[in-house]
Amino acid sequence: MFKKFFKFLYGYVIIKVYGKGAERFINICLRRNIDVWNIKPFDDGIEMCIYIKDFFHIRQVRKKSNVKMKKFVEKNEKALVFTYKMQNMRGKTRK
């Protein structure tokens, strides 16, 4: 029950991780206290959920495990803020 509440409160992102180091990616995330759940394997990678706040911390993990990552779906109101932050970091906001 509390896990559901925190998912709603913090918002989460569904990501897809591609490459040979997908298992290593999960292991490093767990070692760095990044919450990962709903891990599902598919053709050439893994699909999983992480909190939005942790999404910004996995850049180093991605480089270390040598995988490619794609943001798939954002859930919650905070996802709008997250999308705005990502666009702002890339310089794609409209003025």
N, C-alpha and C positions, 0 to 999 in steps of 0.2 A: 504494500500500500504506500509506504513512504517513498519507495523507488519511483512509483508513478507520479507522486506529488513533485518530486525533485525534477523529473523529466519535464513536467509541465512548467515548473518554476524557472528552470535554467534554459530550457529549450535544447534541442539536440539536432544533430546532422547525421544523415545516412551517407556514408562514403563507400566507394569501391576502391579496393587496392589491387593493383595489377603487378605481376612480376614474380620472380622466383623467391624473393625474400619476404613474401606475405606473412609467413609464420613468424619470421624474425621480427617483422613490424609489430605484430601482436605482443610478442614476448617483451620487446623493448617498451611498448606502451604500458604494459602491466608493471614492469619494473619501475617506471617513472610515475606511477600512481595516476595514470590516465584511465578513466573508466571506459570500458569497452563492453558492449553487450549486443545481443542478436547477431552473432557471428554466423554467416551463412556462406558456404563455399559455392562458387559457380565456375563456369568454363575455365577461365584463365586467371582467377583471383578470388578475393574474398570481399563480401559485403558486410558492413558492421555499422553500429551506431556509436556516436561519441557526443559528449556535451559540447555546446558551442564554445564555451570558454577553453576547452582543451584543444579545439581545432587549431588555435593559433600556436600551440606548443608542439605540434607534431611535425613541424617542418624539419627539425633536426633529425627526428626519428625516421622520417621518410628518406632523407639523404643517407643516413647510416645504413638502412636496410636495403637501399637501392631498389625502390619500387616507384611506380607511378600511381597517382591517386586522383580520383575524380569525385567532386562533391555531387551527390545524387539528389537528395531531397533535404529540405530544411523544415523543421517542425516547430511551431509555436509563434507567439508574437515577437519574441526576441529574435526570431529568424529574420524579420524585417530589418532590425538593427544590424544584425550580422551581415546581411546582404549589402546594406549601405556602407558598413565598415570596409568590406572587401572591395567594393567599387571605389570607395574613396582612396583606399591604399593604391589602387591601380590607376587612379585619375580618370575614372569613367563617370563621375557624377555630372548631372546636368545642372546648369546654373541659370 
